[in-house]
Amino acid sequence: MQRRTVLQLLALVSLLAAGSPGSLLAASSCEAEAKRSGTDSTRYFMVLAARTGVFYERSGPSFVALMRAGADDYDVGAVGIYAGANKQPVFGPVPAGSYEEMLREARNSSSDVMLRLELNPAQYERTLNVLRLWERRVREKALLYPDIAMDNILLVKQATEELNRCSRTIVSYNLDWGLQDDISEHNTPLRIPYEYFKELKRLNGAKHVPDPAMPPALLAATHSKE
């Protein structure tokens, strides 16, 4: 069992408070979202991706990515932890070269996890606001914790909780460091997102969008040139 540090225990109170979607965003009400037109042909996706065996304590990159595919254009972006020039963990907007391979289905399932979920426009907008908030915190040097692993845990918690804001879209896991939260109890902070994504994929595997079901242009955009 991992020993929880004083920093982690003190962070629990602020993590739970900051993790409340209502305290983060001023999004439209769920009733208003339900009345939105369903004629939008654009497709939206969230990707939860993580890898182990990269950093010194055998954890690795872990981030939330958003993908949008319109008729003639697309957007891809990610925020979280990635490997820097010296293979050290870095938190912030993830460079394309660091996320491209991980947005495709893993070749090595023992060290990689990737869950790709299709979103509706409102879910995409709310999650995009979460990622933009953390991008701004990085840019303004206003992160909440001195340990970037803690910031990343809060990022992935906030982003995934947006999916069930107005309706139960996925089977959730309560990542709250409580007595029933085995993931935080048995893992170092850098590894928690990997185990969290792995559990979400186990619970929601039927909702995973495989590579063949993705818009071809969007999938091609995430293929690094060999």
C-alpha positions in Angstrom: 0.0 0.0 0.0 1.3 3.4 -0.9 1.9 5.9 2.0 -0.1 9.0 1.4 2.0 12.1 2.0 0.9 15.2 3.9 0.6 17.0 0.6 -1.8 14.4 -0.8 -4.0 14.4 2.3 -4.2 18.2 2.5 -4.9 18.3 -1.2 -7.9 16.0 -0.8 -10.1 18.8 0.6 -9.3 21.2 -2.2 -9.4 18.5 -4.9 -12.9 17.5 -3.9 -14.1 21.1 -3.8 -12.4 22.1 -7.0 -13.6 19.0 -8.7 -17.2 20.1 -8.6 -18.3 21.0 -12.1 -20.6 23.7 -10.8 -17.7 25.6 -9.3 -15.7 25.5 -12.6 -18.0 26.5 -15.4 -20.9 28.7 -16.3 -22.2 26.4 -19.0 -25.8 26.4 -20.3 -28.3 24.4 -18.2 -29.0 20.8 -19.0 -32.5 21.7 -20.1 -31.2 24.2 -22.6 -28.7 21.7 -23.9 -31.4 19.1 -24.4 -33.2 21.6 -26.8 -30.2 22.1 -29.0 -30.6 21.1 -32.6 -29.4 17.6 -33.5 -28.5 18.5 -37.1 -24.8 19.1 -36.5 -22.8 16.7 -38.7 -19.6 17.4 -36.8 -18.3 14.5 -34.7 -16.7 15.0 -31.3 -14.4 12.6 -29.3 -12.6 12.5 -26.0 -9.5 10.3 -25.6 -8.1 9.2 -22.3 -4.6 7.9 -22.9 -1.8 6.8 -20.6 1.4 4.8 -20.8 3.6 3.2 -18.2 7.4 2.4 -18.1 8.6 5.9 -19.2 9.4 7.8 -16.0 11.7 6.7 -13.2 9.0 5.1 -11.0 7.6 3.2 -14.0 4.7 5.6 -14.7 4.4 7.6 -17.9 2.5 10.2 -19.9 -1.2 10.6 -19.2 -3.5 13.1 -20.7 -7.0 14.1 -21.9 -7.4 14.8 -25.6 -10.3 16.2 -27.6 -10.9 15.6 -31.3 -13.4 17.3 -33.6 -14.1 16.3 -37.1 -16.1 18.6 -39.3 -17.0 18.3 -43.0 -13.8 20.1 -44.1 -11.7 20.5 -41.1 -10.6 19.0 -37.8 -9.2 19.9 -34.4 -7.0 17.8 -32.1 -5.5 18.9 -28.8 -4.5 17.4 -25.5 -3.6 18.6 -22.0 -1.9 16.5 -19.3 1.5 15.0 -18.5 4.0 14.1 -21.2 7.6 13.2 -21.4 10.0 16.1 -21.8 13.3 16.2 -23.6 15.0 14.3 -20.8 12.1 11.9 -20.3 11.0 13.9 -17.3 7.3 14.5 -16.6 6.0 17.8 -17.9 2.4 19.1 -17.3 0.6 21.3 -19.8 -0.6 21.3 -23.5 0.8 18.2 -25.0 2.9 18.6 -28.2 1.5 16.8 -31.2 4.5 14.6 -31.5 3.9 13.3 -28.0 0.2 12.5 -28.3 -0.2 11.3 -31.9 0.8 7.7 -31.4 -1.2 7.4 -28.2 -4.4 8.5 -29.8 -4.5 5.3 -31.9 -5.3 1.9 -30.5 -2.3 0.6 -28.6 0.2 -1.9 -30.1 1.4 -2.8 -26.6 -1.7 -3.4 -24.4 0.4 -4.2 -21.4 1.9 -0.7 -21.1 -0.7 1.5 -22.8 -4.3 2.3 -22.2 -6.6 4.3 -24.4 -10.4 4.9 -24.1 -12.0 6.9 -26.9 -15.5 8.1 -26.4 -17.8 10.0 -28.7 -19.3 13.1 -27.2 -22.3 15.3 -28.0 -21.5 19.0 -28.7 -22.4 20.2 -25.2 -20.1 17.6 -23.6 -17.3 18.6 -26.0 -17.7 22.3 -25.2 -17.7 21.7 -21.4 -14.7 19.5 -21.5 -12.9 21.9 -23.8 -13.5 24.6 -21.2 -11.8 22.4 -18.6 -8.8 21.9 -20.8 -8.6 25.6 -21.6 -8.7 26.4 -17.9 -5.7 24.2 -17.2 -3.9 25.5 -20.2 -4.3 29.0 -18.8 -3.1 28.0 -15.4 0.0 26.6 -17.0 0.6 29.7 -19.0 0.0 32.0 -16.1 2.1 29.8 -13.7 -0.9 29.4 -11.5 -1.1 25.7 -10.9 -2.9 24.5 -7.8 -0.2 22.2 -6.5 3.6 22.1 -6.3 3.4 18.5 -7.5 2.2 18.4 -11.1 1.0 14.9 -10.7 -1.7 16.3 -8.4 -2.7 18.9 -11.0 -3.0 16.2 -13.6 -5.2 14.0 -11.3 -7.6 17.0 -10.9 -7.6 17.7 -14.6 -8.6 14.2 -15.6 -11.2 14.1 -12.8 -12.8 17.3 -13.9 -12.7 16.4 -17.6 -14.3 12.9 -17.1 -16.9 14.1 -14.7 -18.2 16.5 -17.4 -19.5 13.5 -19.3 -22.2 12.7 -16.7 -23.1 16.3 -15.9 -26.5 16.2 -17.6 -27.1 12.5 -18.1 -25.4 9.2 -17.3 -23.1 8.8 -20.3 -20.5 6.5 -18.8 -20.1 4.2 -15.8 -18.0 6.3 -13.5 -15.3 5.6 -10.9 -15.3 7.8 -7.8 -11.7 9.1 -7.8 -11.8 10.9 -4.5 -9.1 9.4 -2.2 -11.8 8.1 0.0 -11.7 4.7 1.7 -13.4 3.0 -1.3 -10.9 4.5 -3.8 -8.5 1.7 -4.3 -6.7 3.5 -7.2 -5.4 6.3 -5.1 -4.8 4.0 -2.2 -2.4 1.7 -4.0 -0.7 3.9 -6.6 1.7 6.9 -6.8 0.2 10.1 -8.0 1.9 9.9 -11.4 0.4 6.5 -12.0 -3.1 7.2 -10.8 -4.5 8.5 -14.2 -3.2 5.3 -15.9 -5.1 3.1 -13.5 -8.1 5.4 -13.6 -8.3 5.2 -17.4 -7.8 1.5 -17.3 -10.7 1.1 -14.9 -12.9 3.4 -16.9 -12.2 1.3 -20.0 -13.1 -1.9 -18.1 -16.4 -0.3 -17.1 -17.1 1.3 -20.5 -15.4 -0.9 -23.0 -18.6 -1.1 -25.1 -18.5 2.6 -25.6 -14.9 2.7 -26.9 -14.8 3.9 -30.5 -12.3 1.7 -32.4 -10.0 2.9 -35.1 -12.1 1.6 -38.0 -15.1 3.5 -36.7 -13.3 6.9 -36.6 -13.6 9.5 -39.4 -10.7 8.6 -41.8 -9.4 12.1 -42.0 -9.3 12.6 -38.3 -7.6 9.2 -37.7 -5.1 10.0 -40.4 -4.2 13.3 -38.7 -3.0 11.4 -35.6 -0.6 9.1 -37.6 2.9 10.3 -37.3 5.0 9.9 -40.4 7.3 7.0 -40.2 
